[in-house]
Amino acid sequence: MKQLIFILSFLLINVSISAQVIKRDEQLKSLEEKLKQLSETMPGLKEEIDLSVSDVNIQDFIHAIAQSNKINIHINPDLDMRVNNNFSDVSVSSILIFLCKQYNLDIEIYNNILSISKWVQNETQSEIKLPKELDIRYNANKKLISMDLNSDTLSRIVKEVTKLTGRNVLYGPEVGNNIITFFIENLSVENAINKLALTNGLQTSITEDSCILIDKQGSSIIGEVDNINQSSNKKELKRKKSRKNDFDYTIEQNKIFLNAEDASINDIVTEISNELKKNFIVYTPIQGNITTHLENVSYDEFLDKILNGSNYTFTINNCLYMIGERQIENLRETKVIQLQHRSIDKLYEYIPKEIQEDVTLKEFPELNSIIVSGSKRAIDEVEKFLINIDKVVPVILIEVIMVSSNVYNSTSTGISFGSGTEVSQSSFTFNGGIATTFSSRVLNDIISGINSWGSFFNLGKVNSTFYLSLSALEDQGVVKIHSTPKLATLNSHEATLVIGETEYYKEVQNTVVGNENPQNIQSYEWKSIDANLSISIKPMYSGDDQITMDVKVSQSGFKQAAGKDAPPGSENKTFSSTMRVRNEEMILLGGLEEKSKSNRGSGLPILSRIPILRWLFSSRTKSKEDSQLHIFIRPTIVF
């Protein structure tokens, strides 16, 4: 019985293994067919290669094949096998199938992306795990980079940094798969890479062509680069004369010192580029001569300054400098410049025409951006200008308080009995130029003292007691607060407030109809006339906590109509002035006067009419009332 159970178990295991082998073979055949079909749109899969590898990480091996044959491949970072093989006249697709079979791998195809991972021996294959997006941000305007990395491979980090900054960063063959966890904010590219290497047990070096090389500590490659740079620098300390003796130069630690007097620009660029062993192409000989003196400039700065003002420019493509006329297609670049504080709607009006001549500009409203196409120098010039004008525009909050006050001037005769009210009295305090405390008595005296239309008084900065005192005056019937609006406007933009009333009058029209028996037909319509108080304020912030305000005040009022059904008369007063105040200071504008007179009498019946006795039993009062409108204005800068 035991023997039977053993035989059955053995058979079942073999059947299971055979089934898995069959399933794996079918899966590889299916994969081979998929790659064959994909090779029609991805010719790199059909390319035949000859290579020999020994103890090479499988990720580096596949990445090298993908890069040389322009194939999009994603490799699971968990794969750490070592490849030891010789391949001769074998297609790329055959090599990929061999690796899958040899190392038990699987390939999933996502559009034109090949995703390589471990083969899962079950019915449900693992989903494609596309790499997470790297959190690397670059401020092109300030040339500062920020990174927030968590278990990301060095190879992906280097590629992303190079793509964003245009600064070429390289890594040694043994550190590409190093897992990096790193966080920095707003550092220069070179400083950020140095700190990334230091915190992860690596080191950096600068190559002759200004590329940054990252490798493990004590790397022979780093040592070779340093030796080359040192020997090169030692050789460069000697000042060198040009072949034609019209310029001389010194190169110290890749920094250029140049003296030239009416020397050929083409000769200068060619000789110094050769001396620095730069990879460069000059599409057309550079015409013209130059007289210049440069000290301690990099190669990029040297080209920028030497070609400035000419019809020539340069661009950099993977450590290759391409120099030629601006209109050459290969030297044109395109850049999206996004504005932070200003709208692009009317931006073309501000960009000087001489800057626009060498570039093509196109609006991108969705991102509040401008797409600039042209030479690098021209693009940099446009970008520099836009950065200078793309500043925060302050908002000016303007507080407007309108109050009216009545001033009485009366003469009384006779005897009268009654009681009156007084404005409460308290102290006036000045707090060190910061804020002024106003009592109701003091505030009443200030308002009463401003009695001419268009005059103004600076109250300085006021605190909360000002509003309490103004409210107290209103409660006592001394003043009446009409409106307390707050206007907000951008710097150097006008804000307007209009308050008014409308009256209607009847306009009569007489129409004669008929010749023999003329009839007069009368018709009328109601028309309106307005009386407004309008205030226009245009503030301008000058950057020193001072605000210059153009203030225009216009007031119109109704007068008695000339006759029945006649339109009411009107009178107008205007005031215009420019005043300069500090932020949050209060201005009081003088008011418009409206005058009225009265002659009133009172007394006992009959007795008040008898001569002589009326002085004992009556009183008379002649009064004049002046109503004045006052305007308080207080600007506040808001960013």
Secondary structure as the mmCIF struct_conf table of DSSP 4:
data_model
#
loop_
_struct_conf.conf_type_id
_struct_conf.id
_struct_conf.beg_label_comp_id
_struct_conf.beg_label_asym_id
_struct_conf.beg_label_seq_id
_struct_conf.end_label_comp_id
_struct_conf.end_label_asym_id
_struct_conf.end_label_seq_id
HELX_RH_AL_P HELX_RH_AL_P1 LYS A 2 LEU A 38
TURN_TY1_P TURN_TY1_P1 SER A 39 THR A 41
HELX_RH_3T_P HELX_RH_3T_P1 PRO A 43 LYS A 46
STRN STRN1 GLU A 48 ASN A 57
HELX_RH_AL_P HELX_RH_AL_P2 ILE A 58 ASN A 69
TURN_TY1_P TURN_TY1_P2 LYS A 70 LYS A 70
STRN STRN2 ASN A 72 ILE A 75
TURN_TY1_P TURN_TY1_P3 PRO A 77 ASP A 78
STRN STRN3 ARG A 82 SER A 91
HELX_RH_AL_P HELX_RH_AL_P3 VAL A 92 GLN A 102
TURN_TY1_P TURN_TY1_P4 TYR A 103 ASN A 104
STRN STRN4 LEU A 105 TYR A 110
TURN_TY1_P TURN_TY1_P5 ASN A 111 ASN A 112
STRN STRN5 ILE A 113 LYS A 118
HELX_LH_PP_P HELX_LH_PP_P1 TRP A 119 VAL A 120
BEND BEND1 ASN A 122 THR A 124
HELX_LH_PP_P HELX_LH_PP_P2 GLN A 125 ILE A 128
HELX_LH_PP_P HELX_LH_PP_P3 LEU A 130 LEU A 134
STRN STRN6 ILE A 136 ASN A 139
TURN_TY1_P TURN_TY1_P6 ALA A 140 LYS A 143
STRN STRN7 LEU A 144 THR A 153
HELX_RH_AL_P HELX_RH_AL_P4 LEU A 154 THR A 165
STRN STRN8 VAL A 169 TYR A 171
TURN_TY1_P TURN_TY1_P7 PRO A 173 ASN A 177
STRN STRN9 ILE A 179 LEU A 187
HELX_RH_AL_P HELX_RH_AL_P5 VAL A 189 THR A 199
TURN_TY1_P TURN_TY1_P8 ASN A 200 GLY A 201
STRN STRN10 LEU A 202 ILE A 206
TURN_TY1_P TURN_TY1_P9 GLU A 208 ASP A 209
BEND BEND2 SER A 210 SER A 210
STRN STRN11 ILE A 212 LYS A 216
TURN_TY1_P TURN_TY1_P10 GLN A 217 GLY A 218
HELX_RH_AL_P HELX_RH_AL_P6 SER A 220 GLU A 236
TURN_TY1_P TURN_TY1_P11 LEU A 237 LEU A 237
BEND BEND3 LYS A 238 LYS A 238
STRN STRN12 LYS A 240 LYS A 241
TURN_TY1_P TURN_TY1_P12 ARG A 243 LYS A 244
BEND BEND4 ASN A 245 ASP A 246
STRN STRN13 PHE A 247 GLU A 252
TURN_TY1_P TURN_TY1_P13 GLN A 253 ASN A 254
STRN STRN14 LYS A 255 SER A 264
HELX_RH_AL_P HELX_RH_AL_P7 ILE A 265 GLU A 275
TURN_TY1_P TURN_TY1_P14 LEU A 276 LYS A 277
STRN STRN15 ASN A 279 VAL A 282
BEND BEND5 TYR A 283 THR A 284
HELX_LH_PP_P HELX_LH_PP_P4 PRO A 285 GLN A 287
STRN STRN16 ASN A 289 VAL A 297
HELX_RH_AL_P HELX_RH_AL_P8 TYR A 299 LEU A 307
TURN_TY1_P TURN_TY1_P15 ASN A 308 GLY A 309
BEND BEND6 SER A 310 ASN A 311
STRN STRN17 TYR A 312 ASN A 317
TURN_TY1_P TURN_TY1_P16 ASN A 318 CYS A 319
STRN STRN18 LEU A 320 GLU A 325
TURN_TY1_P TURN_TY1_P17 ARG A 326 GLN A 327
HELX_RH_3T_P HELX_RH_3T_P2 GLU A 329 LEU A 331
STRN STRN19 ARG A 332 GLN A 338
BEND BEND7 GLN A 340 ARG A 342
BEND BEND8 ILE A 344 ILE A 344
TURN_TY1_P TURN_TY1_P18 ASP A 345 LYS A 346
HELX_RH_3T_P HELX_RH_3T_P3 LEU A 347 GLU A 349
TURN_TY1_P TURN_TY1_P19 TYR A 350 TYR A 350
BEND BEND9 ILE A 351 ILE A 351
HELX_RH_AL_P HELX_RH_AL_P9 LYS A 353 GLN A 356
TURN_TY1_P TURN_TY1_P20 GLU A 357 ASP A 358
STRN STRN20 VAL A 359 PHE A 364
HELX_RH_3T_P HELX_RH_3T_P4 PRO A 365 LEU A 367
TURN_TY1_P TURN_TY1_P21 ASN A 368 ASN A 368
STRN STRN21 SER A 369 SER A 375
HELX_RH_AL_P HELX_RH_AL_P10 LYS A 376 ILE A 389
HELX_LH_PP_P HELX_LH_PP_P5 VAL A 392 PRO A 394
STRN STRN22 VAL A 395 GLY A 414
STRN STRN23 THR A 429 ASN A 431
TURN_TY1_P TURN_TY1_P22 GLY A 432 ILE A 434
STRN STRN24 ALA A 435 THR A 437
HELX_RH_AL_P HELX_RH_AL_P11 SER A 440 GLY A 449
BEND BEND10 SER A 452 SER A 452
TURN_TY1_P TURN_TY1_P23 TRP A 453 GLY A 454
STRN STRN25 PHE A 456 LYS A 461
STRN STRN26 VAL A 462 VAL A 462
HELX_RH_AL_P HELX_RH_AL_P12 SER A 464 ASP A 475
TURN_TY1_P TURN_TY1_P24 GLN A 476 GLY A 477
BEND BEND11 VAL A 478 VAL A 478
STRN STRN27 VAL A 479 SER A 483
STRN STRN28 LYS A 486 LEU A 490
TURN_TY1_P TURN_TY1_P25 ASN A 491 SER A 492
STRN STRN29 ALA A 495 VAL A 513
BEND BEND12 ASN A 515 ASN A 517
STRN STRN30 GLN A 519 TYR A 541
BEND BEND13 GLY A 543 ASP A 545
STRN STRN31 GLN A 546 LYS A 559
BEND BEND14 ALA A 562 GLY A 563
TURN_TY1_P TURN_TY1_P26 LYS A 564 ASP A 565
HELX_LH_PP_P HELX_LH_PP_P6 ALA A 566 PRO A 568
STRN STRN32 GLY A 569 ARG A 582
TURN_TY1_P TURN_TY1_P27 ASN A 583 GLU A 584
STRN STRN33 GLU A 585 GLY A 603
TURN_TY1_P TURN_TY1_P28 PRO A 605 ILE A 606
HELX_RH_3T_P HELX_RH_3T_P5 LEU A 607 ARG A 609
BEND BEND15 ILE A 610 ILE A 610
TURN_TY1_P TURN_TY1_P29 PRO A 611 LEU A 613
HELX_RH_AL_P HELX_RH_AL_P13 ARG A 614 PHE A 617
STRN STRN34 SER A 618 VAL A 638
#
